[in-house]
Each structure stands twice: as structure tokens, then as C-alpha cells.
């Protein structure tokens, strides 16, 4: 029998990892409470500890830089197209 894989939200993962960091309960207790495997909780905890400092980083991430580059190229294209349209309108008006 195959079971469907459960996809947890980032908020849920964060809350479980935070509980694991607090150490109020053991990882085994958290796993049984939330019906998760203890290694999964350990992985989320490790990920939070390693990447938690990125939350407060002031420099833009790679995704943000790519989006900014994409936006600037699109704005350039819009500008060129507007200039071409204006030029064509002038040409069409002068030929009439």
C-alpha cells in the first residue's frame, strides 16, 4: 500500500523546529505528538540553526537579485517599445 506524502507548511516546520530548540520536550515526544519521524524534526532543527541568521540578513538574496534584474530588463524593453510606437505614430501621421 502506498500512502500519499504529506507536505507541511513552512510555518509548521518552523514551529516544530523552534519547539525542538527550546528543549521543553524531547524530539521523540515532539515526534509522537505531531506524528512525525524524529529524524525529520532533527533535520528541521538543524536547518533552522544553520539558516536562521539569513532571516535577518540585509543583503538581497539570489532570488531577489534575479527578480530585480528581470524587472529592469522588462522596464528597458517597455521603454524601447514605447519609443518605437511613438516614432511609428509620427511616421504614420506625416505620411497622411
DSSP file (Angstrom, degrees, kcal/mol; ACC not computed):
  #  RESIDUE AA STRUCTURE BP1 BP2  ACC     N-H-->O    O-->H-N    N-H-->O    O-->H-N    TCO  KAPPA ALPHA  PHI   PSI    X-CA   Y-CA   Z-CA
    1    1 A X              0   0    0      0, 0.0     2,-0.4     0, 0.0     0, 0.0   0.000 360.0 360.0 360.0 132.8    0.0    0.0    0.0
    2    2 A X        -     0   0    0      0, 0.0     2,-0.4     0, 0.0     0, 0.0  -0.820 360.0-153.4-102.3 144.2    1.3    3.4   -0.9
    3    3 A X        -     0   0    0     -2,-0.4     2,-0.3     3,-0.0     3,-0.0  -0.870  24.9-106.1-114.0 150.3    0.5    6.4    1.2
    4    4 A X        -     0   0    0     -2,-0.4     2,-0.2     1,-0.1     0, 0.0  -0.544  37.8-112.9 -76.2 136.1    0.3   10.0    0.0
    5    5 A X        -     0   0    0     -2,-0.3     2,-0.5     1,-0.1    -1,-0.1  -0.488  27.1-133.3 -70.7 133.0    3.2   12.1    1.1
    6    6 A X        -     0   0    0     -2,-0.2     2,-0.6    -3,-0.0    -1,-0.1  -0.756  13.2-153.5 -89.9 129.7    2.2   14.9    3.5
    7    7 A X        -     0   0    0     -2,-0.5     2,-0.3     0, 0.0    -2,-0.0  -0.919  11.0-154.3-105.6 119.0    3.6   18.3    2.7
    8    8 A X        -     0   0    0     -2,-0.6     2,-0.1     1,-0.1    -2,-0.0  -0.647  18.6-112.7 -92.8 148.8    4.0   20.5    5.7
    9    9 A X     >  -     0   0    0     -2,-0.3     4,-2.3     1,-0.1     5,-0.2  -0.329  24.1-114.8 -74.7 160.7    3.9   24.3    5.5
   10   10 A X  H  > S+     0   0    0      1,-0.2     4,-2.5     2,-0.2     5,-0.2   0.862 117.5  55.6 -63.4 -35.6    7.0   26.4    6.3
   11   11 A X  H  > S+     0   0    0      2,-0.2     4,-2.3     1,-0.2    -1,-0.2   0.908 108.0  47.9 -64.3 -42.2    5.2   27.8    9.3
   12   12 A X  H  > S+     0   0    0      2,-0.2     4,-2.3     1,-0.2     5,-0.2   0.933 112.5  48.7 -63.8 -46.5    4.5   24.4   10.7
   13   13 A X  H  X S+     0   0    0     -4,-2.3     4,-2.7     1,-0.2     5,-0.2   0.909 111.3  50.7 -60.2 -42.7    8.1   23.3   10.2
   14   14 A X  H  X S+     0   0    0     -4,-2.5     4,-2.5     1,-0.2    -1,-0.2   0.919 110.1  48.8 -62.3 -44.2    9.4   26.5   11.8
   15   15 A X  H  X S+     0   0    0     -4,-2.3     4,-2.0     2,-0.2    -1,-0.2   0.895 113.2  46.7 -65.8 -39.0    7.1   26.0   14.9
   16   16 A X  H  X S+     0   0    0     -4,-2.3     4,-2.1     2,-0.2    -2,-0.2   0.925 113.4  48.5 -67.8 -44.1    8.2   22.3   15.3
   17   17 A X  H  X S+     0   0    0     -4,-2.7     4,-2.0     1,-0.2    -2,-0.2   0.884 110.8  51.7 -63.4 -37.8   11.9   23.2   14.9
   18   18 A X  H  X S+     0   0    0     -4,-2.5     4,-2.2     2,-0.2    -1,-0.2   0.900 108.4  50.7 -65.5 -41.2   11.5   26.1   17.4
   19   19 A X  H  X>S+     0   0    0     -4,-2.0     4,-1.1     1,-0.2     5,-0.7   0.893 109.7  51.4 -61.7 -39.3    9.9   23.7   19.9
   20   20 A X  H  <5S+     0   0    0     -4,-2.1    -2,-0.2     1,-0.2    -1,-0.2   0.870 109.4  49.7 -66.3 -36.4   12.8   21.3   19.4
   21   21 A X  H  <5S+     0   0    0     -4,-2.0    -1,-0.2     1,-0.2    -2,-0.2   0.881 104.7  57.9 -69.3 -37.8   15.3   24.1   20.0
   22   22 A X  H  <5S-     0   0    0     -4,-2.2    -1,-0.2    -5,-0.1    -2,-0.2   0.799  94.1-148.9 -62.6 -28.6   13.5   25.1   23.2
   23   23 A X  T  <5 +     0   0    0     -4,-1.1    -3,-0.1    -3,-0.2    -1,-0.1   0.750  54.5 132.9  63.6  27.7   14.1   21.6   24.6
   24   24 A X  S   <S+     0   0    0     -5,-0.7     2,-0.3     1,-0.1    -4,-0.1   0.866  79.9  21.9 -69.2 -36.1   10.9   21.7   26.7
   25   25 A X  S    S-     0   0    0     -6,-0.4    -2,-0.2     1,-0.0    -1,-0.1  -0.888  93.6-104.8-124.9 157.0   10.1   18.2   25.2
   26   26 A X     >  -     0   0    0     -2,-0.3     4,-2.4     1,-0.1     5,-0.2  -0.362  33.6-110.3 -75.3 163.9   12.4   15.6   23.7
   27   27 A X  H  > S+     0   0    0      1,-0.2     4,-2.5     2,-0.2     5,-0.2   0.872 120.4  54.8 -63.2 -35.7   12.5   15.1   20.0
   28   28 A X  H  > S+     0   0    0      2,-0.2     4,-2.2     1,-0.2    -1,-0.2   0.897 107.9  48.8 -64.5 -39.8   10.8   11.8   20.5
   29   29 A X  H  > S+     0   0    0      2,-0.2     4,-2.3     1,-0.2    -2,-0.2   0.920 112.1  48.3 -65.8 -43.0    8.0   13.4   22.4
   30   30 A X  H  X S+     0   0    0     -4,-2.4     4,-2.3     1,-0.2    -2,-0.2   0.907 110.2  53.1 -61.9 -41.0    7.5   16.0   19.7
   31   31 A X  H  X>S+     0   0    0     -4,-2.5     5,-2.4     1,-0.2     4,-0.7   0.915 111.8  43.7 -62.7 -43.3    7.6   13.3   17.1
   32   32 A X  H  <5S+     0   0    0     -4,-2.2     3,-0.2     3,-0.2    -1,-0.2   0.866 112.8  52.8 -72.0 -33.7    4.8   11.3   18.7
   33   33 A X  H  <5S+     0   0    0     -4,-2.3    -2,-0.2     1,-0.2    -1,-0.2   0.890 121.7  30.2 -65.0 -39.0    2.8   14.4   19.5
   34   34 A X  H  <5S-     0   0    0     -4,-2.3    -1,-0.2    -5,-0.2    -2,-0.2   0.316 108.3-117.5-106.5   7.1    2.8   15.6   15.9
   35   35 A X  T  <5 +     0   0    0     -4,-0.7     2,-0.3    -3,-0.2    -3,-0.2   0.933  69.6 132.0  55.0  52.7    3.0   12.2   14.2
   36   36 A X      < -     0   0    0     -5,-2.4     2,-0.4    -6,-0.2    -1,-0.2  -0.817  63.7-100.7-124.2 165.1    6.4   12.9   12.6
   37   37 A X    >>  -     0   0    0     -2,-0.3     4,-1.6     1,-0.1     3,-0.9  -0.719  28.9-128.7 -85.6 138.6    9.6   10.9   12.4
   38   38 A X  H 3> S+     0   0    0     -2,-0.4     4,-2.3     1,-0.3     5,-0.2   0.845 108.4  57.1 -57.2 -34.6   12.3   12.1   14.9
   39   39 A X  H 3> S+     0   0    0      1,-0.2     4,-2.2     2,-0.2    -1,-0.3   0.847 103.1  55.1 -66.5 -30.8   14.9   12.4   12.2
   40   40 A X  H <> S+     0   0    0     -3,-0.9     4,-2.3     2,-0.2    -1,-0.2   0.915 108.7  46.9 -66.2 -42.4   12.6   14.8   10.3
   41   41 A X  H  X S+     0   0    0     -4,-1.6     4,-2.5     2,-0.2    -2,-0.2   0.905 111.3  51.8 -65.3 -41.0   12.4   17.0   13.4
   42   42 A X  H  X S+     0   0    0     -4,-2.3     4,-2.5     1,-0.2    -2,-0.2   0.894 109.4  50.5 -61.8 -39.2   16.2   16.8   13.8
   43   43 A X  H  X S+     0   0    0     -4,-2.2     4,-2.5     2,-0.2    -2,-0.2   0.921 111.3  47.1 -65.1 -44.1   16.6   17.9   10.2
   44   44 A X  H  X S+     0   0    0     -4,-2.3     4,-2.3     2,-0.2    -2,-0.2   0.892 112.3  50.8 -63.9 -39.1   14.3   20.8   10.6
   45   45 A X  H  X S+     0   0    0     -4,-2.5     4,-2.3     2,-0.2    -2,-0.2   0.931 111.3  47.3 -63.6 -46.2   16.0   21.9   13.8
   46   46 A X  H  X S+     0   0    0     -4,-2.5     4,-2.2     1,-0.2    -2,-0.2   0.905 111.8  51.1 -62.0 -42.2   19.5   21.7   12.1
   47   47 A X  H  X S+     0   0    0     -4,-2.5     4,-2.7     1,-0.2    -1,-0.2   0.896 110.1  49.4 -63.5 -40.6   18.2   23.7    9.1
   48   48 A X  H  X S+     0   0    0     -4,-2.3     4,-1.4     1,-0.2    -1,-0.2   0.909 112.0  48.0 -65.6 -41.4   16.8   26.4   11.4
   49   49 A X  H  < S+     0   0    0     -4,-2.3     4,-0.3     2,-0.2    -2,-0.2   0.872 117.3  42.2 -67.4 -36.1   20.0   26.7   13.3
   50   50 A X  H  < S+     0   0    0     -4,-2.2     3,-0.2    -5,-0.2    -2,-0.2   0.889 127.7  27.7 -77.7 -40.0   22.1   26.8   10.2
   51   51 A X  H >< S+     0   0    0     -4,-2.7     3,-1.1    -5,-0.2     4,-0.4   0.372  91.1  97.6-106.8   4.3   19.9   29.2    8.1
   52   52 A X  G >< S+     0   0    0     -4,-1.4     3,-1.1     1,-0.3     4,-0.4   0.818  77.8  60.6 -63.9 -31.4   18.2   31.1   10.8
   53   53 A X  G >  S+     0   0    0     -4,-0.3     3,-0.8     1,-0.2    -1,-0.3   0.747  91.0  69.8 -70.1 -21.2   20.7   34.0   10.6
   54   54 A X  G X  S+     0   0    0     -3,-1.1     3,-1.0     1,-0.2    -1,-0.2   0.733  84.4  71.1 -67.1 -21.2   19.6   34.5    6.9
   55   55 A X  G <  S+     0   0    0     -3,-1.1    -1,-0.2    -4,-0.4    -2,-0.2   0.877 104.5  38.7 -61.7 -37.0   16.2   35.8    8.1
   56   56 A X  G <  S+     0   0    0     -3,-0.8    -1,-0.3    -4,-0.4    -2,-0.2   0.270  86.9 127.1 -99.4  10.5   17.8   39.0    9.4
   57   57 A X    <   -     0   0    0     -3,-1.0     4,-0.1    -4,-0.1    -3,-0.0  -0.433  46.4-157.7 -70.2 141.5   20.3   39.5    6.6
   58   58 A X        +     0   0    0     -2,-0.1     2,-0.2     2,-0.1    -1,-0.1   0.684  66.0  89.2 -94.1 -20.1   20.1   42.9    4.9
   59   59 A X  S    S-     0   0    0      1,-0.1    -2,-0.1     0, 0.0     2,-0.0  -0.530  88.2-102.8 -79.6 146.8   21.7   41.9    1.6
   60   60 A X        -     0   0    0     -2,-0.2    -1,-0.1     1,-0.1    -2,-0.1  -0.348  35.2-121.0 -68.5 145.9   19.3   40.7   -1.1
   61   61 A X     >  -     0   0    0     -4,-0.1     4,-2.4     1,-0.1     5,-0.2  -0.271  29.4 -99.8 -78.8 171.6   19.1   37.0   -1.8
   62   62 A X  H  > S+     0   0    0      1,-0.2     4,-2.5     2,-0.2     5,-0.2   0.891 124.1  52.5 -60.2 -40.9   19.9   35.5   -5.1
   63   63 A X  H  > S+     0   0    0      1,-0.2     4,-2.2     2,-0.2    -1,-0.2   0.898 109.5  48.9 -63.8 -40.7   16.2   35.2   -5.9
   64   64 A X  H  > S+     0   0    0      2,-0.2     4,-2.5     1,-0.2    -2,-0.2   0.898 111.0  50.1 -67.1 -39.8   15.7   38.9   -5.2
   65   65 A X  H  X S+     0   0    0     -4,-2.4     4,-2.5     2,-0.2    -2,-0.2   0.917 110.8  49.6 -63.6 -42.7   18.6   39.9   -7.3
   66   66 A X  H  X S+     0   0    0     -4,-2.5     4,-2.4     1,-0.2    -2,-0.2   0.902 111.6  49.0 -62.6 -40.3   17.3   37.8  -10.2
   67   67 A X  H  X S+     0   0    0     -4,-2.2     4,-2.6     2,-0.2    -2,-0.2   0.912 110.9  49.7 -66.3 -41.6   13.9   39.4   -9.9
   68   68 A X  H  X S+     0   0    0     -4,-2.5     4,-2.4     2,-0.2    -2,-0.2   0.909 111.8  48.6 -63.0 -41.7   15.4   42.9   -9.8
   69   69 A X  H  X S+     0   0    0     -4,-2.5     4,-2.2     2,-0.2    -2,-0.2   0.916 112.0  49.2 -63.5 -42.6   17.4   42.1  -12.9
   70   70 A X  H  X S+     0   0    0     -4,-2.4     4,-2.1     1,-0.2    -2,-0.2   0.913 111.4  49.4 -62.9 -43.4   14.4   40.7  -14.7
   71   71 A X  H  X S+     0   0    0     -4,-2.6     4,-2.5     1,-0.2    -2,-0.2   0.915 110.3  50.0 -63.0 -43.3   12.3   43.8  -13.8
   72   72 A X  H  X S+     0   0    0     -4,-2.4     4,-2.1     1,-0.2    -1,-0.2   0.899 110.8  49.1 -65.8 -38.6   14.9   46.2  -15.0
   73   73 A X  H  X S+     0   0    0     -4,-2.2     4,-2.1     1,-0.2    -1,-0.2   0.883 111.5  50.0 -67.5 -35.7   15.2   44.4  -18.3
   74   74 A X  H  X S+     0   0    0     -4,-2.1     4,-2.4     2,-0.2    -2,-0.2   0.895 109.5  50.7 -67.9 -39.3   11.5   44.4  -18.7
   75   75 A X  H  X S+     0   0    0     -4,-2.5     4,-2.3     2,-0.2    -2,-0.2   0.889 109.7  51.2 -64.7 -38.2   11.3   48.1  -18.0
   76   76 A X  H  X S+     0   0    0     -4,-2.1     4,-2.4     2,-0.2    -2,-0.2   0.926 110.3  49.0 -61.9 -44.0   14.0   48.7  -20.6
   77   77 A X  H  X S+     0   0    0     -4,-2.1     4,-2.6     1,-0.2    -2,-0.2   0.901 109.6  51.5 -63.3 -41.3   12.0   46.7  -23.1
   78   78 A X  H  X S+     0   0    0     -4,-2.4     4,-2.4     1,-0.2    -1,-0.2   0.920 109.9  50.3 -61.0 -43.7    8.9   48.7  -22.3
   79   79 A X  H  X S+     0   0    0     -4,-2.3     4,-2.2     2,-0.2    -2,-0.2   0.921 111.0  47.9 -60.8 -45.2   10.7   52.0  -22.8
   80   80 A X  H  X S+     0   0    0     -4,-2.4     4,-2.5     1,-0.2    -2,-0.2   0.924 112.1  49.6 -62.5 -43.7   12.1   50.8  -26.2
   81   81 A X  H  X S+     0   0    0     -4,-2.6     4,-2.4     1,-0.2    -1,-0.2   0.886 109.7  51.2 -64.2 -38.3    8.7   49.7  -27.4
   82   82 A X  H  X S+     0   0    0     -4,-2.4     4,-2.5     2,-0.2    -1,-0.2   0.905 110.5  49.3 -64.4 -40.8    7.1   53.0  -26.3
   83   83 A X  H  X S+     0   0    0     -4,-2.2     4,-2.4     2,-0.2    -2,-0.2   0.923 111.8  48.3 -64.1 -43.7    9.8   54.9  -28.3
   84   84 A X  H  X S+     0   0    0     -4,-2.5     4,-2.7     2,-0.2    -2,-0.2   0.901 111.3  50.8 -62.9 -40.9    9.2   52.7  -31.3
   85   85 A X  H  X S+     0   0    0     -4,-2.4     4,-2.4     2,-0.2    -2,-0.2   0.923 110.6  48.3 -63.5 -44.4    5.4   53.2  -31.1
   86   86 A X  H  X S+     0   0    0     -4,-2.5     4,-2.2     2,-0.2    -2,-0.2   0.916 112.2  49.7 -61.3 -42.7    5.8   57.0  -30.8
   87   87 A X  H  X S+     0   0    0     -4,-2.4     4,-2.3     1,-0.2    -2,-0.2   0.913 111.5  48.5 -62.3 -44.1    8.1   57.0  -33.8
   88   88 A X  H  X S+     0   0    0     -4,-2.7     4,-2.6     1,-0.2    -1,-0.2   0.874 109.5  52.6 -65.3 -37.0    5.7   54.9  -35.9
   89   89 A X  H  X S+     0   0    0     -4,-2.4     4,-2.2     2,-0.2    -1,-0.2   0.914 110.8  47.5 -63.5 -42.0    2.8   57.2  -34.9
   90   90 A X  H  X S+     0   0    0     -4,-2.2     4,-2.2     2,-0.2    -2,-0.2   0.909 112.8  48.5 -65.0 -41.6    4.8   60.2  -36.1
   91   91 A X  H  X S+     0   0    0     -4,-2.3     4,-1.5     1,-0.2    -2,-0.2   0.911 112.6  48.1 -64.6 -42.2    5.7   58.5  -39.4
   92   92 A X  H  X S+     0   0    0     -4,-2.6     4,-0.6     1,-0.2    -1,-0.2   0.878 112.9  48.6 -67.6 -36.9    2.1   57.4  -40.0
   93   93 A X  H  < S+     0   0    0     -4,-2.2     3,-0.4     1,-0.2    -2,-0.2   0.861 111.8  48.7 -70.3 -36.4    0.8   61.0  -39.2
   94   94 A X  H  < S+     0   0    0     -4,-2.2    -1,-0.2     1,-0.2    -2,-0.2   0.766 106.8  55.8 -77.2 -24.6    3.4   62.6  -41.5
   95   95 A X  H  <        0   0    0     -4,-1.5    -1,-0.2     1,-0.2    -2,-0.2   0.635 360.0 360.0 -82.3 -12.1    2.7   60.3  -44.4
   96   96 A X     <        0   0    0     -4,-0.6    -1,-0.2    -3,-0.4    -2,-0.1   0.460 360.0 360.0 -79.9 360.0   -1.0   61.1  -44.4
